[in-house]
């Protein structure tokens, strides 16, 4: 089964990273590097990425058949998506085990969502 592990951030965490020492940033990055290595060694990692600041987001919509873009951020939210791990593993329990290893899990800022199987639609 495929799952998306979504890692969130908020203004408090963003401000922490902006003022963190190089040592603290390295320690935080090593937590994710460790999980990525373990996922890769287990053969369960499909893709992973850290997302740039939400203020750099562009929203695309069709207006009268033409693409229209607007700059972000778009919603006043406390938390926003900071990165993800796209994995394939044997069960939801296994996906939850991986999510619990994310450094942000200590703050309750990690979600696991199953990927919907659309193969019946030829996708």
Order of alpha helices (4+ residues) and beta strands (2+ residues): beta-alpha-alpha-beta-beta-beta-beta-alpha-beta
